[in-house]
Structure formats: structure tokens, C-alpha cells
């Protein structure tokens, strides 16, 4: 296998693993993001002894982050299927792999200011 093909495979594989870890991490407390976010808001409010106004602002932030997460995760299944189809081909289409990586990166880059 060519070095460029190996690099592209590693890049796509790394992207899938990273996306999976980021999207699926933190399941030790709750099974869905909404419950996990509620738990975090409660813990942050208690730890920092927030006022009611600060708690309201934190709830608004939580809602915005949940919506942003939903937008980022749109089409995740189709991306997985595309990656699997790409990896099952006898020769890897480097251009298609780079396009997929760039699309995913652009989506994350687009939503990064909202998260930060």
C-alpha cells in the first residue's frame, strides 16, 4: 500500500475515532446529552454558588450548546457509511477522503465560535 494511501486511511480513521470520542464521551453519569447537561448545570451551580441570574444564563448557554451539538451530529450515519464504503474499495480515493475530512472539519470550524 502506498504511503499516501496509508496516511489518508490514518487521517480518516483518526477523524472517526476523534468524532466518536467527542460525541460519545461522558456516559458515566447519564445516557443522553440533555440529562448530562442538566447534571453539569446543577453541579456548576452548586460548586460556584451561582445566583439565580447566573443560573439562568448558564441554562441559556446549556440550551445553545445542546442545539449546536445536534447540528454538528446531523448526517453522522451517512458519513460513517461513506467512510466504510471508501475503505472497502480496492484502491482508496484520496480526493474523496480529503473532501470528507474537509467537510467535517468545516462543520466543526463553523460551530466552534458558538461553543467557545
Buried (B, 14 or more C-beta within 10 A) or exposed (E): EEEEBEEBBEBBEEBBEEBEEEEEEEEEEBEEBEEBBBEBBEEBBEEEEBEEEEBEEBBEEBEEBBEBBEEBBEEEEEBEEBBEEBEEEEEBBBEBBEEBBEEBEEBBEEBEEEEE
